[in-house]
């Protein structure tokens, strides 16, 4: 499911990726940090350029840092997904 979430965001389908992220979090009781770690694992498996991979990892790290600072998890996940959607337009 996490791979599907990442692929949806890379296909610029923000709404579906956001809905799936909420479903994953509610069904499996993950917090944002756990979801970010799972996304990182899946990101490392994708056949994309090193440039794209490094940009996406930076986006994940920034979202994780803000979530650790106590900011709302849902907003941080949504923000990350929107940034991935925006970034995928340049791929």
HELIX and SHEET records of a PDB file:
HELIX    1   1 UNK A    2  UNK A   10  1                                   9    
HELIX    2   2 UNK A   14  UNK A   28  1                                  15    
HELIX    3   3 UNK A   32  UNK A   45  1                                  14    
HELIX    4   4 UNK A   50  UNK A   68  1                                  19    
HELIX    5   5 UNK A   73  UNK A   88  1                                  16    
END                                                                             
